[in-house]
Amino acid sequence: MKTQAEGLISSWLSFSIFTGLNIVLLPCLALLPPRFNNFLQFNALGRSAQSVVIRDWDRKVSPRKS
């Protein structure tokens, strides 16, 4: 019983830490002053790659009639 609870707690912790980092750090990176340009460029690169993936997935899921 204890090991099952420990597994649940550890998996929940890792999940919450992962989502918390995404929710907290990404807006903070976006709000950084201009001298943190490298972070912003890296973040924009990630966003553009993500949008390309999403666009491609959208095209596969709902092909538009041309």
PDBQT receptor file of N, H, CA, C and O in Angstrom, charges set to zero:
ATOM      1  N   MET A   1       0.826  -1.205   0.000  1.00  0.00    +0.000 N 
ATOM      2  CA  MET A   1       0.000   0.000   0.000  1.00  0.00    +0.000 C 
ATOM      3  C   MET A   1       0.866   1.262   0.000  1.00  0.00    +0.000 C 
ATOM      4  O   MET A   1       0.588   2.236  -0.699  1.00  0.00    +0.000 OA
ATOM      5  N   LYS A   2       1.915   1.205   0.804  1.00  0.00    +0.000 N 
ATOM      6  H   LYS A   2       2.141   0.414   1.372  1.00  0.00    +0.000 HD
ATOM      7  CA  LYS A   2       2.773   2.382   0.909  1.00  0.00    +0.000 C 
ATOM      8  C   LYS A   2       3.529   2.621  -0.396  1.00  0.00    +0.000 C 
ATOM      9  O   LYS A   2       3.690   3.765  -0.821  1.00  0.00    +0.000 OA
ATOM     10  N   THR A   3       3.998   1.530  -1.039  1.00  0.00    +0.000 N 
ATOM     11  H   THR A   3       3.867   0.601  -0.694  1.00  0.00    +0.000 HD
ATOM     12  CA  THR A   3       4.756   1.709  -2.278  1.00  0.00    +0.000 C 
ATOM     13  C   THR A   3       3.859   2.265  -3.384  1.00  0.00    +0.000 C 
ATOM     14  O   THR A   3       4.306   3.075  -4.196  1.00  0.00    +0.000 OA
ATOM     15  N   GLN A   4       2.599   1.836  -3.420  1.00  0.00    +0.000 N 
ATOM     16  H   GLN A   4       2.235   1.178  -2.761  1.00  0.00    +0.000 HD
ATOM     17  CA  GLN A   4       1.670   2.361  -4.421  1.00  0.00    +0.000 C 
ATOM     18  C   GLN A   4       1.445   3.856  -4.205  1.00  0.00    +0.000 C 
ATOM     19  O   GLN A   4       1.427   4.633  -5.160  1.00  0.00    +0.000 OA
ATOM     20  N   ALA A   5       1.274   4.249  -2.954  1.00  0.00    +0.000 N 
ATOM     21  H   ALA A   5       1.288   3.618  -2.179  1.00  0.00    +0.000 HD
ATOM     22  CA  ALA A   5       1.087   5.669  -2.646  1.00  0.00    +0.000 C 
ATOM     23  C   ALA A   5       2.335   6.462  -3.019  1.00  0.00    +0.000 C 
ATOM     24  O   ALA A   5       2.235   7.565  -3.558  1.00  0.00    +0.000 OA
ATOM     25  N   GLU A   6       3.510   5.902  -2.733  1.00  0.00    +0.000 N 
ATOM     26  H   GLU A   6       3.591   5.007  -2.296  1.00  0.00    +0.000 HD
ATOM     27  CA  GLU A   6       4.747   6.594  -3.071  1.00  0.00    +0.000 C 
ATOM     28  C   GLU A   6       4.880   6.767  -4.580  1.00  0.00    +0.000 C 
ATOM     29  O   GLU A   6       5.306   7.820  -5.054  1.00  0.00    +0.000 OA
ATOM     30  N   GLY A   7       4.513   5.729  -5.336  1.00  0.00    +0.000 N 
ATOM     31  H   GLY A   7       4.167   4.873  -4.951  1.00  0.00    +0.000 HD
ATOM     32  CA  GLY A   7       4.565   5.828  -6.793  1.00  0.00    +0.000 C 
ATOM     33  C   GLY A   7       3.623   6.897  -7.314  1.00  0.00    +0.000 C 
ATOM     34  O   GLY A   7       3.980   7.675  -8.199  1.00  0.00    +0.000 OA
ATOM     35  N   LEU A   8       2.404   6.932  -6.754  1.00  0.00    +0.000 N 
ATOM     36  H   LEU A   8       2.114   6.300  -6.035  1.00  0.00    +0.000 HD
ATOM     37  CA  LEU A   8       1.436   7.963  -7.147  1.00  0.00    +0.000 C 
ATOM     38  C   LEU A   8       1.965   9.354  -6.857  1.00  0.00    +0.000 C 
ATOM     39  O   LEU A   8       1.868  10.255  -7.689  1.00  0.00    +0.000 OA
ATOM     40  N   ILE A   9       2.528   9.519  -5.663  1.00  0.00    +0.000 N 
ATOM     41  H   ILE A   9       2.607   8.786  -4.987  1.00  0.00    +0.000 HD
ATOM     42  CA  ILE A   9       3.032  10.832  -5.256  1.00  0.00    +0.000 C 
ATOM     43  C   ILE A   9       4.193  11.253  -6.160  1.00  0.00    +0.000 C 
ATOM     44  O   ILE A   9       4.256  12.404  -6.591  1.00  0.00    +0.000 OA
ATOM     45  N   SER A  10       5.102  10.332  -6.444  1.00  0.00    +0.000 N 
ATOM     46  H   SER A  10       5.050   9.397  -6.094  1.00  0.00    +0.000 HD
ATOM     47  CA  SER A  10       6.264  10.699  -7.259  1.00  0.00    +0.000 C 
ATOM     48  C   SER A  10       5.843  11.025  -8.691  1.00  0.00    +0.000 C 
ATOM     49  O   SER A  10       6.358  11.973  -9.283  1.00  0.00    +0.000 OA
ATOM     50  N   SER A  11       4.910  10.246  -9.255  1.00  0.00    +0.000 N 
ATOM     51  H   SER A  11       4.492   9.476  -8.774  1.00  0.00    +0.000 HD
ATOM     52  CA  SER A  11       4.461  10.538 -10.619  1.00  0.00    +0.000 C 
ATOM     53  C   SER A  11       3.708  11.862 -10.659  1.00  0.00    +0.000 C 
ATOM     54  O   SER A  11       3.864  12.635 -11.604  1.00  0.00    +0.000 OA
ATOM     55  N   TRP A  12       2.891  12.129  -9.640  1.00  0.00    +0.000 N 
ATOM     56  H   TRP A  12       2.765  11.501  -8.872  1.00  0.00    +0.000 HD
ATOM     57  CA  TRP A  12       2.163  13.393  -9.598  1.00  0.00    +0.000 C 
ATOM     58  C   TRP A  12       3.125  14.563  -9.458  1.00  0.00    +0.000 C 
ATOM     59  O   TRP A  12       2.940  15.611 -10.077  1.00  0.00    +0.000 OA
ATOM     60  N   LEU A  13       4.175  14.369  -8.623  1.00  0.00    +0.000 N 
ATOM     61  H   LEU A  13       4.325  13.518  -8.120  1.00  0.00    +0.000 HD
ATOM     62  CA  LEU A  13       5.166  15.425  -8.440  1.00  0.00    +0.000 C 
ATOM     63  C   LEU A  13       5.894  15.730  -9.742  1.00  0.00    +0.000 C 
ATOM     64  O   LEU A  13       6.069  16.895 -10.100  1.00  0.00    +0.000 OA
ATOM     65  N   SER A  14       6.321  14.687 -10.454  1.00  0.00    +0.000 N 
ATOM     66  H   SER A  14       6.180  13.741 -10.163  1.00  0.00    +0.000 HD
ATOM     67  CA  SER A  14       7.054  14.925 -11.697  1.00  0.00    +0.000 C 
ATOM     68  C   SER A  14       6.154  15.604 -12.720  1.00  0.00    +0.000 C 
ATOM     69  O   SER A  14       6.595  16.503 -13.437  1.00  0.00    +0.000 OA
ATOM     70  N   PHE A  15       4.889  15.177 -12.791  1.00  0.00    +0.000 N 
ATOM     71  H   PHE A  15       4.531  14.447 -12.209  1.00  0.00    +0.000 HD
ATOM     72  CA  PHE A  15       3.947  15.791 -13.729  1.00  0.00    +0.000 C 
ATOM     73  C   PHE A  15       3.698  17.256 -13.374  1.00  0.00    +0.000 C 
ATOM     74  O   PHE A  15       3.708  18.122 -14.249  1.00  0.00    +0.000 OA
ATOM     75  N   SER A  16       3.475  17.530 -12.086  1.00  0.00    +0.000 N 
ATOM     76  H   SER A  16       3.467  16.827 -11.375  1.00  0.00    +0.000 HD
ATOM     77  CA  SER A  16       3.181  18.905 -11.679  1.00  0.00    +0.000 C 
ATOM     78  C   SER A  16       4.404  19.797 -11.859  1.00  0.00    +0.000 C 
ATOM     79  O   SER A  16       4.273  20.964 -12.227  1.00  0.00    +0.000 OA
ATOM     80  N   ILE A  17       5.592  19.254 -11.601  1.00  0.00    +0.000 N 
ATOM     81  H   ILE A  17       5.699  18.305 -11.302  1.00  0.00    +0.000 HD
ATOM     82  CA  ILE A  17       6.810  20.039 -11.798  1.00  0.00    +0.000 C 
ATOM     83  C   ILE A  17       6.976  20.366 -13.277  1.00  0.00    +0.000 C 
ATOM     84  O   ILE A  17       7.310  21.497 -13.629  1.00  0.00    +0.000 OA
ATOM     85  N   PHE A  18       6.742  19.379 -14.147  1.00  0.00    +0.000 N 
ATOM     86  H   PHE A  18       6.471  18.461 -13.860  1.00  0.00    +0.000 HD
ATOM     87  CA  PHE A  18       6.875  19.600 -15.588  1.00  0.00    +0.000 C 
ATOM     88  C   PHE A  18       5.883  20.656 -16.075  1.00  0.00    +0.000 C 
ATOM     89  O   PHE A  18       6.269  21.600 -16.764  1.00  0.00    +0.000 OA
ATOM     90  N   THR A  19       4.610  20.499 -15.720  1.00  0.00    +0.000 N 
ATOM     91  H   THR A  19       4.297  19.732 -15.160  1.00  0.00    +0.000 HD
ATOM     92  CA  THR A  19       3.608  21.469 -16.174  1.00  0.00    +0.000 C 
ATOM     93  C   THR A  19       3.828  22.824 -15.513  1.00  0.00    +0.000 C 
ATOM     94  O   THR A  19       3.632  23.864 -16.141  1.00  0.00    +0.000 OA
ATOM     95  N   GLY A  20       4.231  22.812 -14.260  1.00  0.00    +0.000 N 
ATOM     96  H   GLY A  20       4.390  21.966 -13.750  1.00  0.00    +0.000 HD
ATOM     97  CA  GLY A  20       4.497  24.064 -13.570  1.00  0.00    +0.000 C 
ATOM     98  C   GLY A  20       5.636  24.828 -14.218  1.00  0.00    +0.000 C 
ATOM     99  O   GLY A  20       5.560  26.047 -14.364  1.00  0.00    +0.000 OA
ATOM    100  N   LEU A  21       6.700  24.120 -14.611  1.00  0.00    +0.000 N 
ATOM    101  H   LEU A  21       6.762  23.129 -14.492  1.00  0.00    +0.000 HD
ATOM    102  CA  LEU A  21       7.812  24.766 -15.295  1.00  0.00    +0.000 C 
ATOM    103  C   LEU A  21       7.339  25.380 -16.602  1.00  0.00    +0.000 C 
ATOM    104  O   LEU A  21       7.708  26.507 -16.931  1.00  0.00    +0.000 OA
ATOM    105  N   ASN A  22       6.512  24.632 -17.358  1.00  0.00    +0.000 N 
ATOM    106  H   ASN A  22       6.212  23.716 -17.091  1.00  0.00    +0.000 HD
ATOM    107  CA  ASN A  22       6.016  25.164 -18.624  1.00  0.00    +0.000 C 
ATOM    108  C   ASN A  22       5.153  26.390 -18.400  1.00  0.00    +0.000 C 
ATOM    109  O   ASN A  22       5.270  27.375 -19.128  1.00  0.00    +0.000 OA
ATOM    110  N   ILE A  23       4.278  26.337 -17.389  1.00  0.00    +0.000 N 
ATOM    111  H   ILE A  23       4.183  25.536 -16.797  1.00  0.00    +0.000 HD
ATOM    112  CA  ILE A  23       3.345  27.441 -17.164  1.00  0.00    +0.000 C 
ATOM    113  C   ILE A  23       4.081  28.662 -16.609  1.00  0.00    +0.000 C 
ATOM    114  O   ILE A  23       3.767  29.795 -16.973  1.00  0.00    +0.000 OA
ATOM    115  N   VAL A  24       5.062  28.431 -15.727  1.00  0.00    +0.000 N 
ATOM    116  H   VAL A  24       5.317  27.510 -15.431  1.00  0.00    +0.000 HD
ATOM    117  CA  VAL A  24       5.719  29.557 -15.056  1.00  0.00    +0.000 C 
ATOM    118  C   VAL A  24       6.882  30.116 -15.876  1.00  0.00    +0.000 C 
ATOM    119  O   VAL A  24       7.023  31.332 -16.002  1.00  0.00    +0.000 OA
ATOM    120  N   LEU A  25       7.714  29.233 -16.436  1.00  0.00    +0.000 N 
ATOM    121  H   LEU A  25       7.599  28.245 -16.334  1.00  0.00    +0.000 HD
ATOM    122  CA  LEU A  25       8.945  29.708 -17.060  1.00  0.00    +0.000 C 
ATOM    123  C   LEU A  25       8.736  30.324 -18.433  1.00  0.00    +0.000 C 
ATOM    124  O   LEU A  25       9.416  31.292 -18.775  1.00  0.00    +0.000 OA
ATOM    125  N   LEU A  26       7.813  29.791 -19.233  1.00  0.00    +0.000 N 
ATOM    126  H   LEU A  26       7.260  29.005 -18.955  1.00  0.00    +0.000 HD
ATOM    127  CA  LEU A  26       7.659  30.331 -20.585  1.00  0.00    +0.000 C 
ATOM    128  C   LEU A  26       7.195  31.785 -20.587  1.00  0.00    +0.000 C 
ATOM    129  O   LEU A  26       7.770  32.590 -21.319  1.00  0.00    +0.000 OA
ATOM    130  N   PRO A  27       6.173  32.165 -19.798  1.00  0.00    +0.000 N 
ATOM    131  CA  PRO A  27       5.834  33.594 -19.739  1.00  0.00    +0.000 C 
ATOM    132  C   PRO A  27       6.969  34.438 -19.176  1.00  0.00    +0.000 C 
ATOM    133  O   PRO A  27       7.167  35.572 -19.613  1.00  0.00    +0.000 OA
ATOM    134  N   CYS A  28       7.712  33.910 -18.219  1.00  0.00    +0.000 N 
ATOM    135  H   CYS A  28       7.551  32.989 -17.864  1.00  0.00    +0.000 HD
ATOM    136  CA  CYS A  28       8.839  34.661 -17.662  1.00  0.00    +0.000 C 
ATOM    137  C   CYS A  28       9.895  34.892 -18.742  1.00  0.00    +0.000 C 
ATOM    138  O   CYS A  28      10.457  35.984 -18.830  1.00  0.00    +0.000 OA
ATOM    139  N   LEU A  29      10.173  33.871 -19.571  1.00  0.00    +0.000 N 
ATOM    140  H   LEU A  29       9.717  32.984 -19.500  1.00  0.00    +0.000 HD
ATOM    141  CA  LEU A  29      11.121  34.037 -20.663  1.00  0.00    +0.000 C 
ATOM    142  C   LEU A  29      10.622  35.075 -21.653  1.00  0.00    +0.000 C 
ATOM    143  O   LEU A  29      11.410  35.847 -22.199  1.00  0.00    +0.000 OA
ATOM    144  N   ALA A  30       9.306  35.095 -21.888  1.00  0.00    +0.000 N 
ATOM    145  H   ALA A  30       8.666  34.467 -21.445  1.00  0.00    +0.000 HD
ATOM    146  CA  ALA A  30       8.752  36.052 -22.842  1.00  0.00    +0.000 C 
ATOM    147  C   ALA A  30       8.814  37.473 -22.293  1.00  0.00    +0.000 C 
ATOM    148  O   ALA A  30       8.869  38.430 -23.065  1.00  0.00    +0.000 OA
ATOM    149  N   LEU A  31       8.805  37.625 -20.947  1.00  0.00    +0.000 N 
ATOM    150  H   LEU A  31       8.761  36.848 -20.320  1.00  0.00    +0.000 HD
ATOM    151  CA  LEU A  31       8.780  38.955 -20.347  1.00  0.00    +0.000 C 
ATOM    152  C   LEU A  31      10.169  39.479 -20.003  1.00  0.00    +0.000 C 
ATOM    153  O   LEU A  31      10.298  40.581 -19.470  1.00  0.00    +0.000 OA
ATOM    154  N   LEU A  32      11.205  38.706 -20.298  1.00  0.00    +0.000 N 
ATOM    155  H   LEU A  32      11.101  37.810 -20.730  1.00  0.00    +0.000 HD
ATOM    156  CA  LEU A  32      12.552  39.150 -19.957  1.00  0.00    +0.000 C 
ATOM    157  C   LEU A  32      12.937  40.389 -20.766  1.00  0.00    +0.000 C 
ATOM    158  O   LEU A  32      12.472  40.560 -21.893  1.00  0.00    +0.000 OA
ATOM    159  N   PRO A  33      13.791  41.261 -20.195  1.00  0.00    +0.000 N 
ATOM    160  CA  PRO A  33      14.250  42.453 -20.909  1.00  0.00    +0.000 C 
ATOM    161  C   PRO A  33      15.095  42.091 -22.135  1.00  0.00    +0.000 C 
ATOM    162  O   PRO A  33      15.547  40.953 -22.262  1.00  0.00    +0.000 OA
ATOM    163  N   PRO A  34      15.307  43.054 -23.034  1.00  0.00    +0.000 N 
ATOM    164  CA  PRO A  34      15.959  42.784 -24.314  1.00  0.00    +0.000 C 
ATOM    165  C   PRO A  34      17.374  42.214 -24.212  1.00  0.00    +0.000 C 
ATOM    166  O   PRO A  34      17.843  41.587 -25.163  1.00  0.00    +0.000 OA
ATOM    167  N   ARG A  35      18.067  42.412 -23.089  1.00  0.00    +0.000 N 
ATOM    168  H   ARG A  35      17.686  42.921 -22.317  1.00  0.00    +0.000 HD
ATOM    169  CA  ARG A  35      19.436  41.900 -23.025  1.00  0.00    +0.000 C 
ATOM    170  C   ARG A  35      19.457  40.376 -22.965  1.00  0.00    +0.000 C 
ATOM    171  O   ARG A  35      20.505  39.761 -23.162  1.00  0.00    +0.000 OA
ATOM    172  N   PHE A  36      18.291  39.758 -22.689  1.00  0.00    +0.000 N 
ATOM    173  H   PHE A  36      17.440  40.257 -22.529  1.00  0.00    +0.000 HD
ATOM    174  CA  PHE A  36      18.194  38.300 -22.706  1.00  0.00    +0.000 C 
ATOM    175  C   PHE A  36      17.708  37.828 -24.083  1.00  0.00    +0.000 C 
ATOM    176  O   PHE A  36      16.828  36.975 -24.195  1.00  0.00    +0.000 OA
ATOM    177  N   ASN A  37      18.309  38.410 -25.120  1.00  0.00    +0.000 N 
ATOM    178  H   ASN A  37      19.024  39.103 -25.029  1.00  0.00    +0.000 HD
ATOM    179  CA  ASN A  37      17.867  38.162 -26.489  1.00  0.00    +0.000 C 
ATOM    180  C   ASN A  37      18.001  36.709 -26.894  1.00  0.00    +0.000 C 
ATOM    181  O   ASN A  37      17.158  36.187 -27.624  1.00  0.00    +0.000 OA
ATOM    182  N   ASN A  38      19.065  36.042 -26.422  1.00  0.00    +0.000 N 
ATOM    183  H   ASN A  38      19.750  36.467 -25.830  1.00  0.00    +0.000 HD
ATOM    184  CA  ASN A  38      19.290  34.650 -26.820  1.00  0.00    +0.000 C 
ATOM    185  C   ASN A  38      18.144  33.762 -26.363  1.00  0.00    +0.000 C 
ATOM    186  O   ASN A  38      17.688  32.886 -27.098  1.00  0.00    +0.000 OA
ATOM    187  N   PHE A  39      17.684  34.000 -25.138  1.00  0.00    +0.000 N 
ATOM    188  H   PHE A  39      18.055  34.712 -24.541  1.00  0.00    +0.000 HD
ATOM    189  CA  PHE A  39      16.553  33.229 -24.611  1.00  0.00    +0.000 C 
ATOM    190  C   PHE A  39      15.326  33.446 -25.474  1.00  0.00    +0.000 C 
ATOM    191  O   PHE A  39      14.622  32.497 -25.820  1.00  0.00    +0.000 OA
ATOM    192  N   LEU A  40      15.070  34.719 -25.824  1.00  0.00    +0.000 N 
ATOM    193  H   LEU A  40      15.643  35.489 -25.544  1.00  0.00    +0.000 HD
ATOM    194  CA  LEU A  40      13.885  35.042 -26.598  1.00  0.00    +0.000 C 
ATOM    195  C   LEU A  40      13.960  34.412 -27.992  1.00  0.00    +0.000 C 
ATOM    196  O   LEU A  40      12.968  33.890 -28.499  1.00  0.00    +0.000 OA
ATOM    197  N   GLN A  41      15.153  34.467 -28.609  1.00  0.00    +0.000 N 
ATOM    198  H   GLN A  41      15.960  34.891 -28.197  1.00  0.00    +0.000 HD
ATOM    199  CA  GLN A  41      15.309  33.870 -29.935  1.00  0.00    +0.000 C 
ATOM    200  C   GLN A  41      15.105  32.363 -29.855  1.00  0.00    +0.000 C 
ATOM    201  O   GLN A  41      14.460  31.774 -30.722  1.00  0.00    +0.000 OA
ATOM    202  N   PHE A  42      15.655  31.737 -28.815  1.00  0.00    +0.000 N 
ATOM    203  H   PHE A  42      16.179  32.216 -28.110  1.00  0.00    +0.000 HD
ATOM    204  CA  PHE A  42      15.480  30.297 -28.634  1.00  0.00    +0.000 C 
ATOM    205  C   PHE A  42      14.005  29.967 -28.433  1.00  0.00    +0.000 C 
ATOM    206  O   PHE A  42      13.496  28.992 -28.984  1.00  0.00    +0.000 OA
ATOM    207  N   ASN A  43      13.323  30.795 -27.633  1.00  0.00    +0.000 N 
ATOM    208  H   ASN A  43      13.737  31.588 -27.186  1.00  0.00    +0.000 HD
ATOM    209  CA  ASN A  43      11.906  30.598 -27.368  1.00  0.00    +0.000 C 
ATOM    210  C   ASN A  43      11.092  30.752 -28.648  1.00  0.00    +0.000 C 
ATOM    211  O   ASN A  43      10.185  29.964 -28.913  1.00  0.00    +0.000 OA
ATOM    212  N   ALA A  44      11.421  31.772 -29.442  1.00  0.00    +0.000 N 
ATOM    213  H   ALA A  44      12.158  32.413 -29.227  1.00  0.00    +0.000 HD
ATOM    214  CA  ALA A  44      10.708  31.989 -30.705  1.00  0.00    +0.000 C 
ATOM    215  C   ALA A  44      10.956  30.823 -31.657  1.00  0.00    +0.000 C 
ATOM    216  O   ALA A  44      10.054  30.408 -32.385  1.00  0.00    +0.000 OA
ATOM    217  N   LEU A  45      12.170  30.300 -31.649  1.00  0.00    +0.000 N 
ATOM    218  H   LEU A  45      12.903  30.638 -31.057  1.00  0.00    +0.000 HD
ATOM    219  CA  LEU A  45      12.492  29.137 -32.484  1.00  0.00    +0.000 C 
ATOM    220  C   LEU A  45      11.625  27.955 -32.089  1.00  0.00    +0.000 C 
ATOM    221  O   LEU A  45      11.074  27.268 -32.948  1.00  0.00    +0.000 OA
ATOM    222  N   GLY A  46      11.504  27.716 -30.783  1.00  0.00    +0.000 N 
ATOM    223  H   GLY A  46      11.952  28.275 -30.085  1.00  0.00    +0.000 HD
ATOM    224  CA  GLY A  46      10.666  26.630 -30.307  1.00  0.00    +0.000 C 
ATOM    225  C   GLY A  46       9.216  26.832 -30.691  1.00  0.00    +0.000 C 
ATOM    226  O   GLY A  46       8.531  25.890 -31.088  1.00  0.00    +0.000 OA
ATOM    227  N   ARG A  47       8.742  28.086 -30.569  1.00  0.00    +0.000 N 
ATOM    228  H   ARG A  47       9.299  28.852 -30.246  1.00  0.00    +0.000 HD
ATOM    229  CA  ARG A  47       7.351  28.363 -30.917  1.00  0.00    +0.000 C 
ATOM    230  C   ARG A  47       7.099  28.141 -32.401  1.00  0.00    +0.000 C 
ATOM    231  O   ARG A  47       6.072  27.576 -32.778  1.00  0.00    +0.000 OA
ATOM    232  N   SER A  48       8.039  28.588 -33.257  1.00  0.00    +0.000 N 
ATOM    233  H   SER A  48       8.872  29.047 -32.951  1.00  0.00    +0.000 HD
ATOM    234  CA  SER A  48       7.826  28.428 -34.701  1.00  0.00    +0.000 C 
ATOM    235  C   SER A  48       7.849  26.952 -35.077  1.00  0.00    +0.000 C 
ATOM    236  O   SER A  48       7.055  26.513 -35.909  1.00  0.00    +0.000 OA
ATOM    237  N   ALA A  49       8.759  26.180 -34.469  1.00  0.00    +0.000 N 
ATOM    238  H   ALA A  49       9.404  26.537 -33.793  1.00  0.00    +0.000 HD
ATOM    239  CA  ALA A  49       8.793  24.741 -34.745  1.00  0.00    +0.000 C 
ATOM    240  C   ALA A  49       7.482  24.095 -34.304  1.00  0.00    +0.000 C 
ATOM    241  O   ALA A  49       6.939  23.236 -34.999  1.00  0.00    +0.000 OA
ATOM    242  N   GLN A  50       6.984  24.512 -33.150  1.00  0.00    +0.000 N 
ATOM    243  H   GLN A  50       7.425  25.209 -32.585  1.00  0.00    +0.000 HD
ATOM    244  CA  GLN A  50       5.727  23.976 -32.637  1.00  0.00    +0.000 C 
ATOM    245  C   GLN A  50       4.569  24.313 -33.576  1.00  0.00    +0.000 C 
ATOM    246  O   GLN A  50       3.718  23.465 -33.845  1.00  0.00    +0.000 OA
ATOM    247  N   SER A  51       4.537  25.556 -34.075  1.00  0.00    +0.000 N 
ATOM    248  H   SER A  51       5.228  26.245 -33.857  1.00  0.00    +0.000 HD
ATOM    249  CA  SER A  51       3.446  25.949 -34.967  1.00  0.00    +0.000 C 
ATOM    250  C   SER A  51       3.518  25.189 -36.281  1.00  0.00    +0.000 C 
ATOM    251  O   SER A  51       2.485  24.845 -36.856  1.00  0.00    +0.000 OA
ATOM    252  N   VAL A  52       4.741  24.919 -36.767  1.00  0.00    +0.000 N 
ATOM    253  H   VAL A  52       5.580  25.198 -36.300  1.00  0.00    +0.000 HD
ATOM    254  CA  VAL A  52       4.891  24.127 -37.996  1.00  0.00    +0.000 C 
ATOM    255  C   VAL A  52       4.345  22.725 -37.770  1.00  0.00    +0.000 C 
ATOM    256  O   VAL A  52       3.621  22.191 -38.611  1.00  0.00    +0.000 OA
ATOM    257  N   VAL A  53       4.693  22.128 -36.630  1.00  0.00    +0.000 N 
ATOM    258  H   VAL A  53       5.281  22.562 -35.946  1.00  0.00    +0.000 HD
ATOM    259  CA  VAL A  53       4.207  20.779 -36.315  1.00  0.00    +0.000 C 
ATOM    260  C   VAL A  53       2.690  20.778 -36.221  1.00  0.00    +0.000 C 
ATOM    261  O   VAL A  53       2.030  19.885 -36.751  1.00  0.00    +0.000 OA
ATOM    262  N   ILE A  54       2.132  21.791 -35.539  1.00  0.00    +0.000 N 
ATOM    263  H   ILE A  54       2.668  22.517 -35.109  1.00  0.00    +0.000 HD
ATOM    264  CA  ILE A  54       0.680  21.868 -35.379  1.00  0.00    +0.000 C 
ATOM    265  C   ILE A  54       0.002  22.056 -36.728  1.00  0.00    +0.000 C 
ATOM    266  O   ILE A  54      -1.030  21.440 -36.993  1.00  0.00    +0.000 OA
ATOM    267  N   ARG A  55       0.582  22.917 -37.598  1.00  0.00    +0.000 N 
ATOM    268  H   ARG A  55       1.421  23.418 -37.382  1.00  0.00    +0.000 HD
ATOM    269  CA  ARG A  55       0.002  23.148 -38.916  1.00  0.00    +0.000 C 
ATOM    270  C   ARG A  55       0.013  21.858 -39.727  1.00  0.00    +0.000 C 
ATOM    271  O   ARG A  55      -0.966  21.524 -40.394  1.00  0.00    +0.000 OA
ATOM    272  N   ASP A  56       1.129  21.140 -39.661  1.00  0.00    +0.000 N 
ATOM    273  H   ASP A  56       1.924  21.412 -39.119  1.00  0.00    +0.000 HD
ATOM    274  CA  ASP A  56       1.255  19.885 -40.401  1.00  0.00    +0.000 C 
ATOM    275  C   ASP A  56       0.233  18.874 -39.893  1.00  0.00    +0.000 C 
ATOM    276  O   ASP A  56      -0.412  18.184 -40.682  1.00  0.00    +0.000 OA
ATOM    277  N   TRP A  57       0.088  18.789 -38.561  1.00  0.00    +0.000 N 
ATOM    278  H   TRP A  57       0.613  19.350 -37.920  1.00  0.00    +0.000 HD
ATOM    279  CA  TRP A  57      -0.863  17.854 -37.967  1.00  0.00    +0.000 C 
ATOM    280  C   TRP A  57      -2.283  18.243 -38.349  1.00  0.00    +0.000 C 
ATOM    281  O   TRP A  57      -3.116  17.380 -38.627  1.00  0.00    +0.000 OA
ATOM    282  N   ASP A  58      -2.558  19.546 -38.362  1.00  0.00    +0.000 N 
ATOM    283  H   ASP A  58      -1.881  20.247 -38.137  1.00  0.00    +0.000 HD
ATOM    284  CA  ASP A  58      -3.884  20.039 -38.740  1.00  0.00    +0.000 C 
ATOM    285  C   ASP A  58      -4.184  19.661 -40.193  1.00  0.00    +0.000 C 
ATOM    286  O   ASP A  58      -5.308  19.281 -40.522  1.00  0.00    +0.000 OA
ATOM    287  N   ARG A  59      -3.184  19.767 -41.049  1.00  0.00    +0.000 N 
ATOM    288  H   ARG A  59      -2.271  20.076 -40.782  1.00  0.00    +0.000 HD
ATOM    289  CA  ARG A  59      -3.362  19.435 -42.453  1.00  0.00    +0.000 C 
ATOM    290  C   ARG A  59      -3.678  17.950 -42.619  1.00  0.00    +0.000 C 
ATOM    291  O   ARG A  59      -4.489  17.567 -43.463  1.00  0.00    +0.000 OA
ATOM    292  N   LYS A  60      -3.024  17.116 -41.799  1.00  0.00    +0.000 N 
ATOM    293  H   LYS A  60      -2.366  17.427 -41.113  1.00  0.00    +0.000 HD
ATOM    294  CA  LYS A  60      -3.265  15.670 -41.887  1.00  0.00    +0.000 C 
ATOM    295  C   LYS A  60      -4.645  15.303 -41.348  1.00  0.00    +0.000 C 
ATOM    296  O   LYS A  60      -5.327  14.436 -41.896  1.00  0.00    +0.000 OA
ATOM    297  N   VAL A  61      -5.049  15.976 -40.266  1.00  0.00    +0.000 N 
ATOM    298  H   VAL A  61      -4.496  16.680 -39.821  1.00  0.00    +0.000 HD
ATOM    299  CA  VAL A  61      -6.322  15.634 -39.630  1.00  0.00    +0.000 C 
ATOM    300  C   VAL A  61      -7.493  16.120 -40.472  1.00  0.00    +0.000 C 
ATOM    301  O   VAL A  61      -8.427  15.366 -40.742  1.00  0.00    +0.000 OA
ATOM    302  N   SER A  62      -7.440  17.393 -40.887  1.00  0.00    +0.000 N 
ATOM    303  H   SER A  62      -6.681  18.006 -40.667  1.00  0.00    +0.000 HD
ATOM    304  CA  SER A  62      -8.558  17.940 -41.677  1.00  0.00    +0.000 C 
ATOM    305  C   SER A  62      -8.024  18.504 -42.994  1.00  0.00    +0.000 C 
ATOM    306  O   SER A  62      -7.786  19.707 -43.099  1.00  0.00    +0.000 OA
ATOM    307  N   PRO A  63      -7.836  17.650 -43.994  1.00  0.00    +0.000 N 
ATOM    308  CA  PRO A  63      -7.339  18.143 -45.284  1.00  0.00    +0.000 C 
ATOM    309  C   PRO A  63      -8.359  19.073 -45.945  1.00  0.00    +0.000 C 
ATOM    310  O   PRO A  63      -9.528  18.726 -46.114  1.00  0.00    +0.000 OA
ATOM    311  N   ARG A  64      -7.886  20.250 -46.309  1.00  0.00    +0.000 N 
ATOM    312  H   ARG A  64      -6.936  20.532 -46.172  1.00  0.00    +0.000 HD
ATOM    313  CA  ARG A  64      -8.793  21.224 -46.936  1.00  0.00    +0.000 C 
ATOM    314  C   ARG A  64      -8.972  20.885 -48.410  1.00  0.00    +0.000 C 
ATOM    315  O   ARG A  64      -8.041  20.441 -49.082  1.00  0.00    +0.000 OA
ATOM    316  N   LYS A  65     -10.180  21.103 -48.890  1.00  0.00    +0.000 N 
ATOM    317  H   LYS A  65     -10.936  21.464 -48.344  1.00  0.00    +0.000 HD
ATOM    318  CA  LYS A  65     -10.459  20.855 -50.305  1.00  0.00    +0.000 C 
ATOM    319  C   LYS A  65      -9.948  22.030 -51.123  1.00  0.00    +0.000 C 
ATOM    320  O   LYS A  65     -10.319  23.178 -50.878  1.00  0.00    +0.000 OA
ATOM    321  N   SER A  66      -9.096  21.735 -52.093  1.00  0.00    +0.000 N 
ATOM    322  H   SER A  66      -8.795  20.803 -52.292  1.00  0.00    +0.000 HD
ATOM    323  CA  SER A  66      -8.537  22.814 -52.906  1.00  0.00    +0.000 C 
ATOM    324  C   SER A  66      -9.048  22.725 -54.330  1.00  0.00    +0.000 C 
ATOM    325  O   SER A  66      -8.687  23.551 -55.169  1.00  0.00    +0.000 OA
TER     326      SER A  66
